[in-house]
Amino acid sequence: MKTKTAKQLLEAHLDVVLARLQVEAEVPKAEAAASDFLDVAQGVELRELAHLTASRLAERAKRLQIALTRVADGEYGVCSECGAAIPPNRLLAVPDATTCVACQARLERASH
């Protein structure tokens, strides 16, 4: 994948993630004086879900920023574990990938 194309793809993904983070930040807070216990419970559940989603989006944004740094350093598309080229189809599917499929599978097996 060409550097310019990779950078544009990563920046587009990052823009989407940051926009979604902004939406999650706007989840209304539950009112302390809510008239119904179920309303309060639903508000708490929505806030927890929004927090979890925001946490995942923030982690994704971090990975995309790391990938952009790898583009700038000329390391994008190179497996950080074995040094082999990461297949273009993998980078299209997972633009922030830092490992080839084989190394990623090995890392996942080792973590379980």
MILOVEX-290311 format. One record per residue: residue number from 1; residue in one letter; x, y, z of N, C-alpha, C in turn. Coordinates in Angstrom, 1 decimal, decimal comma. Example, Ala and Ser with C-alpha at 12.3 -4.5 7.8 and 13.67 -1.06 7.14 Angstrom:
MILOVEX-290311
<1; a; <13,2; -5,7; 7,8>; <12,3; -4,5; 7,8>; <13,2; -3,3; 7,8>>,
<2; s; <12,8; -2,2; 7,1>; <13,7; -1,1; 7,1>; <12,9; 0,0; 7,9>>,
//
This chain:
MILOVEX-290311
<1; m; <0,9; -1,2; 0,0>; <0,0; 0,0; 0,0>; <0,9; 1,2; 0,0>>,
<2; k; <0,6; 2,2; -0,9>; <1,4; 3,4; -0,9>; <1,2; 4,2; 0,3>>,
<3; t; <2,3; 4,9; 0,7>; <2,4; 5,7; 1,9>; <1,3; 6,7; 2,0>>,
<4; k; <1,1; 7,4; 0,9>; <0,0; 8,5; 0,8>; <-1,4; 7,9; 1,0>>,
<5; t; <-1,6; 6,8; 0,3>; <-2,9; 6,1; 0,5>; <-3,1; 5,6; 1,9>>,
<6; a; <-2,1; 5,0; 2,5>; <-2,2; 4,5; 3,9>; <-2,4; 5,6; 4,8>>,
<7; k; <-1,7; 6,7; 4,7>; <-1,9; 7,9; 5,5>; <-3,4; 8,4; 5,4>>,
<8; q; <-3,9; 8,5; 4,2>; <-5,2; 9,0; 4,0>; <-6,3; 8,1; 4,6>>,
<9; l; <-6,1; 6,8; 4,4>; <-7,0; 5,8; 5,0>; <-7,0; 5,8; 6,5>>,
<10; l; <-5,8; 5,9; 7,1>; <-5,7; 6,0; 8,6>; <-6,3; 7,3; 9,1>>,
<11; e; <-6,0; 8,4; 8,4>; <-6,6; 9,7; 8,9>; <-8,1; 9,6; 8,8>>,
<12; a; <-8,7; 9,0; 7,8>; <-10,1; 8,9; 7,6>; <-10,7; 8,1; 8,8>>,
<13; h; <-10,1; 6,9; 9,1>; <-10,5; 6,1; 10,2>; <-10,4; 6,9; 11,5>>,
<14; l; <-9,3; 7,6; 11,7>; <-9,2; 8,4; 12,9>; <-10,2; 9,4; 13,0>>,
<15; d; <-10,6; 10,1; 11,9>; <-11,6; 11,1; 12,0>; <-13,0; 10,5; 12,4>>,
<16; v; <-13,3; 9,3; 11,9>; <-14,5; 8,7; 12,3>; <-14,5; 8,3; 13,7>>,
<17; v; <-13,4; 7,8; 14,2>; <-13,3; 7,4; 15,6>; <-13,4; 8,6; 16,5>>,
<18; l; <-12,8; 9,7; 16,2>; <-12,8; 10,9; 17,0>; <-14,2; 11,5; 17,0>>,
<19; a; <-14,9; 11,4; 15,9>; <-16,3; 11,9; 15,8>; <-17,2; 11,1; 16,7>>,
<20; r; <-17,0; 9,8; 16,7>; <-17,8; 8,9; 17,5>; <-17,5; 9,1; 19,0>>,
<21; l; <-16,3; 9,4; 19,3>; <-15,9; 9,8; 20,7>; <-16,6; 11,0; 21,1>>,
<22; q; <-16,8; 12,0; 20,2>; <-17,5; 13,2; 20,6>; <-18,9; 12,9; 20,9>>,
<23; v; <-19,5; 12,1; 20,1>; <-20,9; 11,7; 20,3>; <-21,1; 11,0; 21,6>>,
<24; e; <-20,2; 10,1; 22,0>; <-20,3; 9,4; 23,2>; <-20,1; 10,4; 24,4>>,
<25; a; <-19,3; 11,4; 24,2>; <-19,1; 12,4; 25,3>; <-20,4; 13,2; 25,6>>,
<26; e; <-21,3; 13,2; 24,6>; <-22,5; 14,0; 24,8>; <-23,7; 13,2; 25,4>>,
<27; v; <-23,4; 12,0; 25,8>; <-24,5; 11,2; 26,4>; <-25,0; 11,9; 27,7>>,
<28; p; <-26,3; 12,2; 27,7>; <-26,8; 13,0; 28,9>; <-26,6; 12,3; 30,2>>,
<29; k; <-26,4; 13,0; 31,2>; <-26,2; 12,5; 32,6>; <-27,6; 12,3; 33,1>>,
<30; a; <-27,7; 11,2; 33,9>; <-29,0; 10,9; 34,6>; <-29,3; 12,0; 35,6>>,
<31; e; <-30,5; 12,4; 35,7>; <-30,9; 13,4; 36,7>; <-31,0; 12,8; 38,0>>,
<32; a; <-30,4; 13,5; 39,0>; <-30,4; 13,0; 40,4>; <-31,8; 12,9; 40,9>>,
<33; a; <-32,7; 13,7; 40,5>; <-34,1; 13,7; 41,0>; <-35,1; 13,0; 40,1>>,
<34; a; <-34,6; 12,0; 39,4>; <-35,5; 11,3; 38,4>; <-36,6; 10,7; 39,2>>,
<35; s; <-37,8; 10,8; 38,6>; <-39,0; 10,4; 39,3>; <-39,2; 8,9; 39,4>>,
<36; d; <-38,5; 8,1; 38,6>; <-38,8; 6,7; 38,5>; <-37,5; 5,9; 38,7>>,
<37; f; <-37,5; 4,9; 39,5>; <-36,3; 4,1; 39,7>; <-35,8; 3,5; 38,4>>,
<38; l; <-36,7; 3,1; 37,5>; <-36,3; 2,5; 36,2>; <-35,7; 3,5; 35,3>>,
<39; d; <-36,1; 4,8; 35,4>; <-35,5; 5,8; 34,6>; <-34,0; 6,0; 35,1>>,
<40; v; <-33,8; 6,0; 36,4>; <-32,5; 6,1; 37,0>; <-31,6; 4,9; 36,5>>,
<41; a; <-32,2; 3,7; 36,7>; <-31,4; 2,5; 36,3>; <-31,0; 2,6; 34,8>>,
<42; q; <-32,0; 3,0; 34,0>; <-31,7; 3,0; 32,6>; <-30,6; 4,1; 32,3>>,
<43; g; <-30,7; 5,2; 33,0>; <-29,7; 6,2; 32,8>; <-28,3; 5,7; 33,2>>,
<44; v; <-28,2; 5,0; 34,3>; <-26,9; 4,4; 34,7>; <-26,4; 3,5; 33,7>>,
<45; e; <-27,3; 2,6; 33,2>; <-26,9; 1,6; 32,2>; <-26,4; 2,3; 30,9>>,
<46; l; <-27,1; 3,3; 30,5>; <-26,6; 4,1; 29,3>; <-25,3; 4,7; 29,5>>,
<47; r; <-25,1; 5,3; 30,7>; <-23,8; 5,9; 30,9>; <-22,6; 4,9; 30,9>>,
<48; e; <-22,9; 3,7; 31,5>; <-21,9; 2,7; 31,6>; <-21,6; 2,2; 30,2>>,
<49; l; <-22,6; 2,0; 29,4>; <-22,4; 1,6; 28,0>; <-21,6; 2,7; 27,2>>,
<50; a; <-21,9; 3,9; 27,4>; <-21,2; 5,0; 26,7>; <-19,8; 5,1; 27,2>>,
<51; h; <-19,5; 4,8; 28,5>; <-18,2; 4,8; 29,0>; <-17,3; 3,7; 28,4>>,
<52; l; <-17,9; 2,5; 28,3>; <-17,3; 1,4; 27,7>; <-17,0; 1,6; 26,2>>,
<53; t; <-17,9; 2,2; 25,5>; <-17,8; 2,5; 24,1>; <-16,7; 3,5; 23,9>>,
<54; a; <-16,7; 4,6; 24,7>; <-15,7; 5,6; 24,6>; <-14,3; 5,1; 24,9>>,
<55; s; <-14,2; 4,2; 25,9>; <-12,9; 3,6; 26,2>; <-12,4; 2,8; 25,0>>,
<56; r; <-13,2; 2,0; 24,4>; <-12,8; 1,2; 23,2>; <-12,4; 2,2; 22,1>>,
<57; l; <-13,2; 3,2; 21,9>; <-12,9; 4,2; 20,8>; <-11,6; 4,9; 21,1>>,
<58; a; <-11,3; 5,2; 22,3>; <-10,0; 5,9; 22,7>; <-8,9; 5,0; 22,4>>,
<59; e; <-9,0; 3,7; 22,7>; <-7,9; 2,7; 22,4>; <-7,7; 2,6; 20,9>>,
<60; r; <-8,8; 2,6; 20,2>; <-8,7; 2,5; 18,7>; <-8,0; 3,7; 18,2>>,
<61; a; <-8,4; 4,9; 18,7>; <-7,7; 6,2; 18,2>; <-6,2; 6,1; 18,5>>,
<62; k; <-5,9; 5,6; 19,6>; <-4,4; 5,5; 20,0>; <-3,7; 4,6; 19,0>>,
<63; r; <-4,3; 3,4; 18,7>; <-3,7; 2,5; 17,7>; <-3,6; 3,1; 16,3>>,
<64; l; <-4,6; 3,9; 15,9>; <-4,5; 4,6; 14,6>; <-3,4; 5,6; 14,6>>,
<65; q; <-3,2; 6,3; 15,7>; <-2,2; 7,3; 15,8>; <-0,8; 6,7; 15,8>>,
<66; i; <-0,7; 5,5; 16,4>; <0,6; 4,7; 16,3>; <0,8; 4,3; 14,9>>,
<67; a; <-0,2; 3,9; 14,2>; <-0,1; 3,5; 12,8>; <0,4; 4,7; 11,9>>,
<68; l; <-0,2; 5,9; 12,2>; <0,2; 7,1; 11,5>; <1,7; 7,4; 11,7>>,
<69; t; <2,2; 7,2; 13,0>; <3,6; 7,4; 13,3>; <4,4; 6,4; 12,5>>,
<70; r; <3,9; 5,1; 12,4>; <4,7; 4,1; 11,6>; <4,7; 4,5; 10,2>>,
<71; v; <3,7; 5,1; 9,6>; <3,7; 5,6; 8,2>; <4,8; 6,7; 8,1>>,
<72; a; <4,8; 7,6; 9,0>; <5,8; 8,7; 9,0>; <7,3; 8,2; 9,1>>,
<73; d; <7,4; 7,1; 9,9>; <8,7; 6,5; 10,1>; <9,1; 5,5; 9,0>>,
<74; g; <8,2; 5,2; 8,1>; <8,5; 4,3; 7,0>; <8,4; 2,8; 7,5>>,
<75; e; <7,7; 2,6; 8,6>; <7,5; 1,2; 9,2>; <6,1; 0,7; 9,0>>,
<76; y; <5,2; 1,4; 8,4>; <3,9; 1,0; 8,2>; <3,9; -0,2; 7,2>>,
<77; g; <3,1; -1,2; 7,5>; <3,0; -2,4; 6,6>; <4,1; -3,4; 6,9>>,
<78; v; <4,9; -3,2; 7,9>; <6,0; -4,1; 8,2>; <5,7; -4,7; 9,6>>,
<79; c; <5,7; -6,0; 9,7>; <5,3; -6,7; 11,0>; <6,4; -6,3; 12,1>>,
<80; s; <5,9; -5,8; 13,2>; <6,7; -5,4; 14,3>; <7,4; -6,6; 15,0>>,
<81; e; <6,9; -7,8; 14,7>; <7,4; -9,0; 15,4>; <8,5; -9,7; 14,5>>,
<82; c; <8,2; -9,9; 13,3>; <9,1; -10,7; 12,4>; <9,7; -9,9; 11,3>>,
<83; g; <9,2; -8,7; 11,0>; <9,8; -7,8; 10,0>; <9,3; -8,1; 8,6>>,
<84; a; <8,4; -9,1; 8,5>; <7,8; -9,4; 7,1>; <6,8; -8,3; 6,8>>,
<85; a; <6,5; -8,3; 5,5>; <5,5; -7,3; 5,0>; <4,1; -7,8; 5,4>>,
<86; i; <3,3; -6,9; 5,9>; <1,9; -7,2; 6,3>; <1,1; -7,2; 4,9>>,
<87; p; <0,4; -8,2; 4,6>; <-0,4; -8,2; 3,3>; <-1,3; -7,0; 3,2>>,
<88; p; <-1,4; -6,5; 2,0>; <-2,3; -5,3; 1,8>; <-3,8; -5,6; 2,2>>,
<89; n; <-4,2; -6,8; 2,0>; <-5,6; -7,1; 2,4>; <-5,8; -7,0; 3,9>>,
<90; r; <-4,8; -7,4; 4,7>; <-4,9; -7,3; 6,1>; <-4,9; -5,8; 6,5>>,
<91; l; <-4,1; -5,0; 5,9>; <-4,1; -3,6; 6,2>; <-5,4; -2,9; 5,8>>,
<92; l; <-6,0; -3,4; 4,8>; <-7,3; -2,8; 4,4>; <-8,4; -3,2; 5,4>>,
<93; a; <-8,3; -4,4; 5,9>; <-9,3; -4,9; 6,9>; <-9,0; -4,3; 8,3>>,
<94; v; <-7,7; -4,2; 8,7>; <-7,3; -3,7; 10,0>; <-6,2; -2,7; 9,7>>,
<95; p; <-6,6; -1,5; 9,4>; <-5,6; -0,5; 9,0>; <-4,5; -0,2; 10,1>>,
<96; d; <-4,8; -0,4; 11,4>; <-3,9; -0,2; 12,4>; <-3,1; -1,4; 12,8>>,
<97; a; <-3,1; -2,5; 12,0>; <-2,4; -3,7; 12,3>; <-0,9; -3,4; 12,3>>,
<98; t; <-0,2; -4,0; 13,3>; <1,3; -3,8; 13,4>; <1,9; -5,2; 13,3>>,
<99; t; <1,1; -6,2; 13,1>; <1,7; -7,6; 13,0>; <1,0; -8,3; 11,8>>,
<100; c; <1,8; -9,2; 11,2>; <1,2; -10,1; 10,2>; <0,3; -11,0; 10,8>>,
<101; v; <-0,5; -11,8; 10,0>; <-1,5; -12,7; 10,5>; <-0,9; -13,8; 11,4>>,
<102; a; <0,2; -14,3; 10,9>; <0,9; -15,4; 11,7>; <1,4; -14,9; 13,0>>,
<103; c; <2,0; -13,8; 13,1>; <2,5; -13,3; 14,4>; <1,3; -12,9; 15,3>>,
<104; q; <0,3; -12,3; 14,7>; <-0,9; -11,9; 15,5>; <-1,5; -13,2; 16,2>>,
<105; a; <-1,6; -14,2; 15,4>; <-2,2; -15,5; 15,9>; <-1,3; -16,1; 17,0>>,
<106; r; <0,0; -16,0; 16,8>; <0,9; -16,5; 17,8>; <0,8; -15,7; 19,1>>,
<107; l; <0,7; -14,3; 19,0>; <0,5; -13,5; 20,2>; <-0,8; -13,7; 20,9>>,
<108; e; <-1,8; -14,0; 20,1>; <-3,1; -14,2; 20,8>; <-3,1; -15,6; 21,5>>,
<109; r; <-2,5; -16,6; 20,9>; <-2,4; -17,9; 21,6>; <-1,6; -17,8; 22,8>>,
<110; a; <-0,5; -17,0; 22,8>; <0,4; -16,8; 24,0>; <-0,3; -16,1; 25,1>>,
<111; s; <-1,3; -15,2; 24,8>; <-2,0; -14,4; 25,8>; <-3,1; -15,2; 26,5>>,
<112; h; <-3,5; -16,4; 26,0>; <-4,6; -17,1; 26,5>; <-4,1; -18,3; 27,4>>,
//
